[in-house]
Amino acid sequence: FAQTPPNPSFEVTSVKVNKSGNDGVSMAPSPGGIVITNATLQFMLRLAYRIQDFQIINGPSWLTTARFDVVGKIGTTVPQPELGLMLQALHADRFKLTVHRETRNLPVYALVKAKTDGTFGSRFRTPSECVPQNQAPRDAQQSGPRLCDNKVLIGNMSSAGVTMWTLAVNLSVFIGRTVIDRTGFSGTFDYDLTWTPDVFAPGLAGAIPPADPNRPPLAAALQEQLGLKLESTRGPVDVLVIDHVERPAED
């Protein structure tokens, strides 16, 4: 029988408890590894498994409170897609983490059109007029057409050449639930969305901007600017269930 090869792993790892009391988290990937400072294990699980907080099930109370400085090094260049797998191996080795995946029927939001005539808002532009980055000439950023991009900041999204699925994923970061595309729209588009955030979205860089009376809450901005809305429902959600985890021994 064929055996599944183990995840690629770092050659050298270091894990230390961070007692600074700060809230800021930094992450610095490098060609030979990664350095993560003042991060919770929950933050690192999001990186390693490309999931969000609401998809992590059955963790201990310290999962979101204890903070660590983690270093992983390897002697060769690490492709970015492999960093997540290497972090998974680090967690299994240093945190004795074991997990399994499930699909559960949980509360979700359906992304639908808000207008009865089926049109979108003024900040929803189609067809997209951007050029995929892998097809753009080298000097495109200086003088060429707009490059396709997906910028997601706290209180501001500005994306070009994205799909409705991408917008749904972006929204789920701030909503705290899986968002399912049920607009019936296919193809790519450009959009700008600005709002006053009322909660912090973990894992995104930058502080919460001050409240701006000219910027509505996210739900209102989504409807006014893009002509879309969220409807509460239930649906299948992929989750990561923690079977076992331990506080790591420092080195």
Secondary structure as a PSIPRED ss2 file (coil, helix, strand):
# PSIPRED VFORMAT (PSIPRED V4.0)

   1 F C   1.000  0.000  0.000
   2 A C   1.000  0.000  0.000
   3 Q C   1.000  0.000  0.000
   4 T C   1.000  0.000  0.000
   5 P C   1.000  0.000  0.000
   6 P C   1.000  0.000  0.000
   7 N C   1.000  0.000  0.000
   8 P C   1.000  0.000  0.000
   9 S C   1.000  0.000  0.000
  10 F C   1.000  0.000  0.000
  11 E C   1.000  0.000  0.000
  12 V E   0.000  0.000  1.000
  13 T E   0.000  0.000  1.000
  14 S E   0.000  0.000  1.000
  15 V E   0.000  0.000  1.000
  16 K E   0.000  0.000  1.000
  17 V E   0.000  0.000  1.000
  18 N C   1.000  0.000  0.000
  19 K C   1.000  0.000  0.000
  20 S C   1.000  0.000  0.000
  21 G C   1.000  0.000  0.000
  22 N C   1.000  0.000  0.000
  23 D C   1.000  0.000  0.000
  24 G C   1.000  0.000  0.000
  25 V C   1.000  0.000  0.000
  26 S E   0.000  0.000  1.000
  27 M E   0.000  0.000  1.000
  28 A E   0.000  0.000  1.000
  29 P E   0.000  0.000  1.000
  30 S E   0.000  0.000  1.000
  31 P C   1.000  0.000  0.000
  32 G C   1.000  0.000  0.000
  33 G E   0.000  0.000  1.000
  34 I E   0.000  0.000  1.000
  35 V E   0.000  0.000  1.000
  36 I E   0.000  0.000  1.000
  37 T E   0.000  0.000  1.000
  38 N E   0.000  0.000  1.000
  39 A E   0.000  0.000  1.000
  40 T E   0.000  0.000  1.000
  41 L H   0.000  1.000  0.000
  42 Q H   0.000  1.000  0.000
  43 F H   0.000  1.000  0.000
  44 M H   0.000  1.000  0.000
  45 L H   0.000  1.000  0.000
  46 R H   0.000  1.000  0.000
  47 L H   0.000  1.000  0.000
  48 A H   0.000  1.000  0.000
  49 Y H   0.000  1.000  0.000
  50 R C   1.000  0.000  0.000
  51 I C   1.000  0.000  0.000
  52 Q C   1.000  0.000  0.000
  53 D H   0.000  1.000  0.000
  54 F H   0.000  1.000  0.000
  55 Q H   0.000  1.000  0.000
  56 I E   0.000  0.000  1.000
  57 I E   0.000  0.000  1.000
  58 N C   1.000  0.000  0.000
  59 G C   1.000  0.000  0.000
  60 P C   1.000  0.000  0.000
  61 S H   0.000  1.000  0.000
  62 W H   0.000  1.000  0.000
  63 L H   0.000  1.000  0.000
  64 T H   0.000  1.000  0.000
  65 T C   1.000  0.000  0.000
  66 A C   1.000  0.000  0.000
  67 R E   0.000  0.000  1.000
  68 F E   0.000  0.000  1.000
  69 D E   0.000  0.000  1.000
  70 V E   0.000  0.000  1.000
  71 V E   0.000  0.000  1.000
  72 G E   0.000  0.000  1.000
  73 K E   0.000  0.000  1.000
  74 I C   1.000  0.000  0.000
  75 G C   1.000  0.000  0.000
  76 T C   1.000  0.000  0.000
  77 T C   1.000  0.000  0.000
  78 V C   1.000  0.000  0.000
  79 P C   1.000  0.000  0.000
  80 Q H   0.000  1.000  0.000
  81 P H   0.000  1.000  0.000
  82 E H   0.000  1.000  0.000
  83 L H   0.000  1.000  0.000
  84 G H   0.000  1.000  0.000
  85 L H   0.000  1.000  0.000
  86 M H   0.000  1.000  0.000
  87 L H   0.000  1.000  0.000
  88 Q H   0.000  1.000  0.000
  89 A H   0.000  1.000  0.000
  90 L H   0.000  1.000  0.000
  91 H H   0.000  1.000  0.000
  92 A H   0.000  1.000  0.000
  93 D H   0.000  1.000  0.000
  94 R H   0.000  1.000  0.000
  95 F C   1.000  0.000  0.000
  96 K C   1.000  0.000  0.000
  97 L C   1.000  0.000  0.000
  98 T E   0.000  0.000  1.000
  99 V E   0.000  0.000  1.000
 100 H E   0.000  0.000  1.000
 101 R E   0.000  0.000  1.000
 102 E E   0.000  0.000  1.000
 103 T E   0.000  0.000  1.000
 104 R E   0.000  0.000  1.000
 105 N E   0.000  0.000  1.000
 106 L E   0.000  0.000  1.000
 107 P E   0.000  0.000  1.000
 108 V E   0.000  0.000  1.000
 109 Y E   0.000  0.000  1.000
 110 A E   0.000  0.000  1.000
 111 L E   0.000  0.000  1.000
 112 V E   0.000  0.000  1.000
 113 K E   0.000  0.000  1.000
 114 A C   1.000  0.000  0.000
 115 K C   1.000  0.000  0.000
 116 T C   1.000  0.000  0.000
 117 D C   1.000  0.000  0.000
 118 G C   1.000  0.000  0.000
 119 T C   1.000  0.000  0.000
 120 F C   1.000  0.000  0.000
 121 G C   1.000  0.000  0.000
 122 S C   1.000  0.000  0.000
 123 R C   1.000  0.000  0.000
 124 F E   0.000  0.000  1.000
 125 R E   0.000  0.000  1.000
 126 T C   1.000  0.000  0.000
 127 P C   1.000  0.000  0.000
 128 S C   1.000  0.000  0.000
 129 E C   1.000  0.000  0.000
 130 C C   1.000  0.000  0.000
 131 V E   0.000  0.000  1.000
 132 P C   1.000  0.000  0.000
 133 Q H   0.000  1.000  0.000
 134 N H   0.000  1.000  0.000
 135 Q H   0.000  1.000  0.000
 136 A C   1.000  0.000  0.000
 137 P C   1.000  0.000  0.000
 138 R C   1.000  0.000  0.000
 139 D C   1.000  0.000  0.000
 140 A H   0.000  1.000  0.000
 141 Q H   0.000  1.000  0.000
 142 Q H   0.000  1.000  0.000
 143 S H   0.000  1.000  0.000
 144 G C   1.000  0.000  0.000
 145 P C   1.000  0.000  0.000
 146 R C   1.000  0.000  0.000
 147 L E   0.000  0.000  1.000
 148 C C   1.000  0.000  0.000
 149 D E   0.000  0.000  1.000
 150 N E   0.000  0.000  1.000
 151 K E   0.000  0.000  1.000
 152 V E   0.000  0.000  1.000
 153 L E   0.000  0.000  1.000
 154 I C   1.000  0.000  0.000
 155 G C   1.000  0.000  0.000
 156 N E   0.000  0.000  1.000
 157 M E   0.000  0.000  1.000
 158 S E   0.000  0.000  1.000
 159 S E   0.000  0.000  1.000
 160 A E   0.000  0.000  1.000
 161 G E   0.000  0.000  1.000
 162 V E   0.000  0.000  1.000
 163 T C   1.000  0.000  0.000
 164 M H   0.000  1.000  0.000
 165 W H   0.000  1.000  0.000
 166 T H   0.000  1.000  0.000
 167 L H   0.000  1.000  0.000
 168 A H   0.000  1.000  0.000
 169 V H   0.000  1.000  0.000
 170 N H   0.000  1.000  0.000
 171 L H   0.000  1.000  0.000
 172 S H   0.000  1.000  0.000
 173 V H   0.000  1.000  0.000
 174 F H   0.000  1.000  0.000
 175 I H   0.000  1.000  0.000
 176 G C   1.000  0.000  0.000
 177 R C   1.000  0.000  0.000
 178 T C   1.000  0.000  0.000
 179 V E   0.000  0.000  1.000
 180 I E   0.000  0.000  1.000
 181 D E   0.000  0.000  1.000
 182 R C   1.000  0.000  0.000
 183 T C   1.000  0.000  0.000
 184 G C   1.000  0.000  0.000
 185 F C   1.000  0.000  0.000
 186 S C   1.000  0.000  0.000
 187 G C   1.000  0.000  0.000
 188 T C   1.000  0.000  0.000
 189 F E   0.000  0.000  1.000
 190 D E   0.000  0.000  1.000
 191 Y E   0.000  0.000  1.000
 192 D E   0.000  0.000  1.000
 193 L E   0.000  0.000  1.000
 194 T E   0.000  0.000  1.000
 195 W C   1.000  0.000  0.000
 196 T C   1.000  0.000  0.000
 197 P C   1.000  0.000  0.000
 198 D C   1.000  0.000  0.000
 199 V C   1.000  0.000  0.000
 200 F C   1.000  0.000  0.000
 201 A C   1.000  0.000  0.000
 202 P C   1.000  0.000  0.000
 203 G C   1.000  0.000  0.000
 204 L C   1.000  0.000  0.000
 205 A C   1.000  0.000  0.000
 206 G C   1.000  0.000  0.000
 207 A C   1.000  0.000  0.000
 208 I C   1.000  0.000  0.000
 209 P C   1.000  0.000  0.000
 210 P C   1.000  0.000  0.000
 211 A C   1.000  0.000  0.000
 212 D C   1.000  0.000  0.000
 213 P C   1.000  0.000  0.000
 214 N C   1.000  0.000  0.000
 215 R C   1.000  0.000  0.000
 216 P C   1.000  0.000  0.000
 217 P C   1.000  0.000  0.000
 218 L H   0.000  1.000  0.000
 219 A H   0.000  1.000  0.000
 220 A H   0.000  1.000  0.000
 221 A H   0.000  1.000  0.000
 222 L H   0.000  1.000  0.000
 223 Q H   0.000  1.000  0.000
 224 E H   0.000  1.000  0.000
 225 Q H   0.000  1.000  0.000
 226 L H   0.000  1.000  0.000
 227 G C   1.000  0.000  0.000
 228 L E   0.000  0.000  1.000
 229 K E   0.000  0.000  1.000
 230 L E   0.000  0.000  1.000
 231 E E   0.000  0.000  1.000
 232 S E   0.000  0.000  1.000
 233 T E   0.000  0.000  1.000
 234 R E   0.000  0.000  1.000
 235 G E   0.000  0.000  1.000
 236 P E   0.000  0.000  1.000
 237 V E   0.000  0.000  1.000
 238 D E   0.000  0.000  1.000
 239 V E   0.000  0.000  1.000
 240 L E   0.000  0.000  1.000
 241 V E   0.000  0.000  1.000
 242 I E   0.000  0.000  1.000
 243 D E   0.000  0.000  1.000
 244 H E   0.000  0.000  1.000
 245 V C   1.000  0.000  0.000
 246 E C   1.000  0.000  0.000
 247 R C   1.000  0.000  0.000
 248 P C   1.000  0.000  0.000
 249 A C   1.000  0.000  0.000
 250 E C   1.000  0.000  0.000
 251 D C   1.000  0.000  0.000
